[in-house]
């Protein structure tokens, strides 16, 4: 009798998929206890299903993979390379990295990306803030200090990826945003009351009205440890349910949404006369770094545009035209 119970106990500790190896993790989205080997297989096939079901790519397309050297983008580079080979997607893949110019930070991660270039046989393009904007993040921090410097880095980085993608002449840009990232974005947009971003933040393809569409094949998977995991410990499906809630939101027809246009200075997508990157860069170049923080009043006024006409033409926020 004891032996029988012991056998059942031992069996219950085996992977719920292969029933051969000991489980290495419990997946919050399915509550399955699975071994490392089965997790790899399930994970890769889930990504393949997302790509196929959402028709993310077409044969012959040029695809840039946003590669920071971190774990998310490194996994993304491997999975895209492997699935492209295994399922014969017929894609031309490229690694695209941004060098913000942060001493002792980006140097190491770029070395990781360079190793990925060799491991997966994918061409690498690195674009830098210095080349695009004339400033490194180290130089920006010296001027503005540690407070608000993330605003500059975030705005410049997003645009730098698009400019790098334009240089590579790719059809789409793939990023490693996963279920946790998207659930966090839904919550932040709700807290900020940002209806415009809330209406599109759960889309698996974004930026279709911009220079390069962005795809997020990790949208429904790839769990990682961040603060939102506290919710998941209480309710395992919390992250996926938040995403589902974001997908199900319906914006009232009476809600006035910002009109999408192009920046008069650099041609990048913007709902204002100048895009945020140009506003920030103008403040830096004029020795007024706080000009682009918070409200941007004064930047788009007619008298300022007249007085700064030459400056605007000679110092666009990027070196590429859209």
C-alpha positions as CSV (number, residue, x, y, z in Angstrom):
1,X,0.0,0.0,0.0
2,X,2.8,2.4,1.0
3,X,4.6,1.4,-2.2
4,X,1.6,2.3,-4.3
5,X,1.2,5.7,-2.7
6,X,5.0,6.3,-3.1
7,X,4.7,5.5,-6.8
8,X,1.8,7.9,-7.3
9,X,3.7,10.6,-5.4
10,X,6.8,10.0,-7.6
11,X,4.7,10.1,-10.7
12,X,3.0,13.3,-9.7
13,X,6.4,15.0,-9.6
14,X,7.1,14.2,-13.3
15,X,6.7,16.7,-16.2
16,X,3.0,16.9,-17.1
17,X,3.8,16.8,-20.8
18,X,6.5,14.1,-21.3
19,X,5.9,12.3,-17.9
20,X,9.6,11.4,-17.9
21,X,11.6,14.2,-16.4
22,X,11.3,16.2,-13.2
23,X,9.5,19.6,-13.7
24,X,11.7,22.7,-13.6
25,X,8.9,25.2,-13.5
26,X,5.2,25.8,-13.1
27,X,3.7,27.9,-15.9
28,X,1.3,30.6,-14.5
29,X,-0.8,30.7,-17.7
30,X,-1.5,26.9,-17.8
31,X,-0.6,25.8,-14.2
32,X,1.4,23.0,-15.9
33,X,4.5,21.7,-14.1
34,X,6.9,21.0,-16.9
35,X,10.6,20.1,-17.5
36,X,13.1,22.4,-19.1
37,X,13.1,20.5,-22.4
38,X,9.4,20.5,-22.8
39,X,9.2,24.2,-21.9
40,X,11.6,25.0,-24.8
41,X,9.4,23.0,-27.2
42,X,6.1,24.5,-26.0
43,X,7.4,28.0,-25.9
44,X,8.8,27.9,-29.4
45,X,5.7,26.4,-30.8
46,X,3.5,29.0,-29.1
47,X,5.5,31.7,-30.7
48,X,5.1,30.0,-34.1
49,X,1.4,29.8,-33.6
50,X,1.2,33.5,-32.8
51,X,3.2,34.4,-35.9
52,X,1.0,32.2,-38.1
53,X,-2.4,33.0,-36.6
54,X,-1.7,36.7,-36.7
55,X,-0.1,36.6,-40.2
56,X,2.8,38.7,-38.9
57,X,5.1,38.1,-41.8
58,X,5.2,37.3,-45.5
59,X,7.8,35.3,-47.4
60,X,10.6,37.6,-48.7
61,X,10.1,40.3,-46.1
62,X,13.1,42.0,-44.5
63,X,12.7,42.0,-40.7
64,X,14.7,43.9,-38.1
65,X,15.0,42.4,-34.6
66,X,15.4,45.0,-31.9
67,X,18.5,43.7,-30.1
68,X,19.6,45.4,-26.8
69,X,21.7,42.5,-25.6
70,X,19.3,41.8,-22.7
71,X,17.6,38.5,-22.1
72,X,14.3,39.4,-23.9
73,X,15.9,40.5,-27.1
74,X,18.5,37.7,-27.0
75,X,15.7,35.1,-26.7
76,X,13.9,36.9,-29.5
77,X,16.9,36.8,-31.8
78,X,17.3,33.0,-31.2
79,X,13.6,32.2,-31.6
80,X,13.2,34.2,-34.8
81,X,16.3,32.7,-36.3
82,X,15.3,29.2,-35.3
83,X,11.6,29.4,-36.4
84,X,12.6,31.1,-39.7
85,X,14.8,28.1,-40.4
86,X,12.6,25.4,-39.0
87,X,9.3,26.5,-40.6
88,X,10.8,28.1,-43.7
89,X,9.3,31.6,-43.3
90,X,11.5,32.9,-46.0
91,X,12.5,36.0,-44.0
92,X,15.7,38.1,-44.3
93,X,16.5,38.8,-40.6
94,X,18.7,41.6,-39.2
95,X,19.8,42.6,-35.7
96,X,19.3,46.3,-34.9
97,X,20.9,47.8,-31.8
98,X,20.9,51.3,-30.4
99,X,24.0,52.7,-28.7
100,X,22.8,55.4,-26.3
101,X,26.3,56.4,-25.3
102,X,26.2,55.3,-21.7
103,X,29.7,54.4,-20.5
104,X,29.9,51.1,-18.7
105,X,26.4,50.1,-19.6
106,X,25.7,49.6,-23.3
107,X,29.3,48.5,-24.0
108,X,28.8,45.1,-22.4
109,X,25.3,44.5,-23.9
110,X,26.6,45.4,-27.4
111,X,29.2,42.7,-27.0
112,X,26.4,40.2,-26.3
113,X,24.6,41.4,-29.5
114,X,27.9,41.0,-31.5
115,X,28.1,37.4,-30.2
116,X,24.4,36.9,-31.3
117,X,25.5,38.1,-34.7
118,X,28.0,35.3,-35.0
119,X,25.9,32.6,-33.3
120,X,22.8,33.1,-35.4
121,X,24.5,34.4,-38.6
122,X,22.4,37.5,-38.6
123,X,23.8,40.9,-40.0
124,X,24.0,43.6,-37.3
125,X,23.4,47.3,-37.6
126,X,24.2,49.6,-34.7
127,X,22.9,53.2,-34.6
128,X,24.0,55.7,-32.0
129,X,22.5,58.7,-30.4
130,X,25.7,60.6,-31.2
131,X,25.3,60.0,-34.9
132,X,21.6,60.6,-35.0
133,X,21.2,63.5,-32.5
134,X,24.7,64.8,-31.9
135,X,24.4,63.9,-28.2
136,X,25.3,60.9,-26.1
137,X,23.3,60.1,-23.0
138,X,26.3,60.7,-20.9
139,X,26.5,64.3,-22.3
140,X,22.7,64.7,-21.8
141,X,23.0,63.6,-18.1
142,X,25.8,66.1,-17.6
143,X,23.5,68.9,-18.8
144,X,20.2,67.9,-17.3
145,X,21.2,65.7,-14.3
146,X,19.8,62.3,-13.3
147,X,16.3,63.6,-12.9
148,X,14.2,63.3,-16.1
149,X,17.1,61.8,-18.1
150,X,14.9,58.7,-18.8
151,X,12.5,60.9,-20.7
152,X,15.3,61.8,-23.2
153,X,16.5,58.2,-23.5
154,X,13.1,56.7,-24.0
155,X,12.0,59.1,-26.7
156,X,15.3,59.1,-28.5
157,X,15.6,55.3,-28.3
158,X,12.2,54.6,-29.8
159,X,12.9,57.0,-32.8
160,X,16.4,55.6,-33.2
161,X,15.0,52.1,-33.7
162,X,12.8,53.4,-36.5
163,X,15.6,55.3,-38.1
164,X,17.8,52.2,-37.9
165,X,15.1,50.2,-39.5
166,X,14.8,52.8,-42.2
167,X,18.5,52.5,-42.9
168,X,18.2,48.7,-43.2
169,X,15.1,49.2,-45.5
170,X,13.2,46.6,-43.6
171,X,9.5,45.9,-43.8
172,X,8.8,45.4,-40.1
173,X,10.6,45.7,-36.8
174,X,10.2,43.0,-34.2
175,X,10.5,43.7,-30.5
176,X,10.8,41.4,-27.4
177,X,7.8,42.9,-25.5
178,X,6.1,40.1,-23.7
179,X,2.9,39.5,-21.7
180,X,4.2,41.2,-18.6
181,X,5.3,44.3,-20.5
182,X,1.9,44.6,-22.2
183,X,-0.1,44.0,-19.0
184,X,2.0,46.8,-17.3
185,X,1.4,49.1,-20.2
186,X,-2.4,48.6,-20.0
187,X,-2.4,49.4,-16.3
188,X,-0.1,52.5,-16.7
189,X,-2.3,53.8,-19.5
190,X,-5.4,53.3,-17.3
191,X,-3.8,55.2,-14.4
192,X,-2.7,58.0,-16.7
193,X,-6.0,58.1,-18.5
194,X,-4.2,57.8,-21.8
195,X,-7.1,56.7,-24.0
196,X,-5.1,57.1,-27.2
197,X,-2.4,54.7,-26.1
198,X,-4.8,52.4,-24.3
199,X,-6.8,51.8,-27.5
200,X,-3.7,50.4,-29.3
201,X,-1.3,49.1,-26.6
202,X,-2.5,45.5,-26.8
203,X,-2.3,45.3,-30.6
204,X,0.2,42.7,-31.7
205,X,1.2,44.9,-34.6
206,X,1.6,48.7,-33.9
207,X,2.8,51.7,-35.8
208,X,1.1,50.6,-39.1
209,X,0.5,54.3,-39.8
210,X,4.2,55.2,-39.1
211,X,7.4,54.5,-40.9
212,X,7.9,50.9,-39.9
213,X,5.2,48.5,-38.4
214,X,6.3,46.9,-35.1
215,X,5.4,43.2,-34.2
216,X,5.3,41.6,-30.8
217,X,5.4,37.8,-31.2
218,X,6.0,37.4,-27.4
219,X,2.6,39.1,-26.6
220,X,1.0,36.1,-24.9
221,X,3.9,34.4,-23.4
222,X,7.4,34.5,-21.9
223,X,7.0,35.3,-18.2
224,X,9.7,37.2,-16.3
225,X,10.1,38.7,-12.8
226,X,8.8,42.2,-12.3
227,X,6.4,43.8,-9.8
228,X,3.3,42.7,-11.6
229,X,4.2,39.1,-10.7
230,X,2.8,39.8,-7.3
231,X,-0.7,39.8,-8.9
232,X,0.2,36.6,-10.7
233,X,1.1,34.9,-7.5
234,X,-2.4,35.7,-6.1
235,X,-4.2,34.9,-9.4
236,X,-2.1,32.9,-11.9
237,X,-3.9,34.2,-15.0
238,X,-3.9,37.8,-13.9
239,X,-1.4,39.0,-16.5
240,X,-3.2,37.4,-19.5
241,X,-6.5,38.6,-18.0
242,X,-5.2,42.2,-17.9
243,X,-4.2,42.0,-21.6
244,X,-7.7,40.6,-22.4
245,X,-9.3,43.5,-20.6
246,X,-7.2,45.9,-22.6
247,X,-8.2,44.2,-25.8
248,X,-11.9,44.4,-24.9
249,X,-11.9,48.1,-24.1
250,X,-14.2,50.0,-26.4
251,X,-13.5,53.7,-26.8
252,X,-16.6,55.9,-26.9
253,X,-17.2,57.4,-30.4
254,X,-17.6,60.8,-28.7
255,X,-14.0,60.6,-27.4
256,X,-11.7,63.0,-29.3
257,X,-8.5,61.2,-30.3
258,X,-5.3,63.0,-31.2
259,X,-4.8,63.4,-34.9
260,X,-1.7,61.6,-36.3
261,X,0.5,63.7,-38.5
262,X,4.1,64.3,-39.2
263,X,6.7,66.4,-37.5
264,X,7.3,69.6,-39.5
265,X,10.9,69.5,-38.5
266,X,12.1,65.9,-39.2
267,X,9.1,64.2,-40.8
268,X,8.6,61.6,-38.0
269,X,5.1,60.7,-36.9
270,X,3.7,63.2,-34.4
271,X,0.3,64.5,-33.2
272,X,2.0,67.9,-32.7
273,X,3.8,70.3,-35.0
274,X,7.1,69.0,-33.7
275,X,7.7,65.4,-32.5
276,X,8.8,64.9,-28.9
277,X,12.4,64.1,-30.0
278,X,12.7,67.4,-31.8
279,X,11.3,69.3,-28.9
280,X,13.8,67.7,-26.5
281,X,16.7,68.2,-28.9
282,X,15.8,71.8,-29.4
283,X,16.0,72.3,-25.6
284,X,19.4,70.7,-25.5
285,X,20.8,72.7,-28.4
286,X,19.6,76.0,-27.0
287,X,21.0,75.2,-23.5
288,X,17.4,74.8,-22.1
289,X,17.2,71.1,-21.5
290,X,14.0,71.4,-19.4
291,X,12.2,72.9,-22.4
292,X,10.9,69.5,-23.5
293,X,10.0,68.2,-20.1
294,X,6.3,68.3,-19.3
295,X,4.4,70.9,-21.3
296,X,6.1,72.0,-24.5
297,X,4.6,75.5,-24.6
298,X,6.7,78.0,-26.5
299,X,8.3,75.5,-28.8
300,X,5.5,75.6,-31.4
301,X,4.6,79.3,-31.1
302,X,4.9,81.4,-34.3
303,X,7.4,83.8,-32.9
304,X,9.7,81.0,-31.8
305,X,9.3,79.3,-35.2
306,X,10.3,82.5,-37.0
307,X,13.3,83.3,-34.8
308,X,14.6,79.7,-34.9
309,X,13.9,78.9,-38.5
310,X,17.6,78.5,-39.4
311,X,18.2,76.4,-36.3
312,X,15.3,74.1,-37.1
313,X,16.5,73.4,-40.6
314,X,20.1,72.9,-39.7
315,X,19.6,70.6,-36.6
316,X,16.8,68.1,-37.2
317,X,16.4,65.5,-34.6
318,X,17.7,62.7,-36.8
319,X,19.9,62.3,-39.8
320,X,17.4,60.3,-41.9
321,X,14.4,61.5,-43.9
322,X,11.0,59.6,-43.6
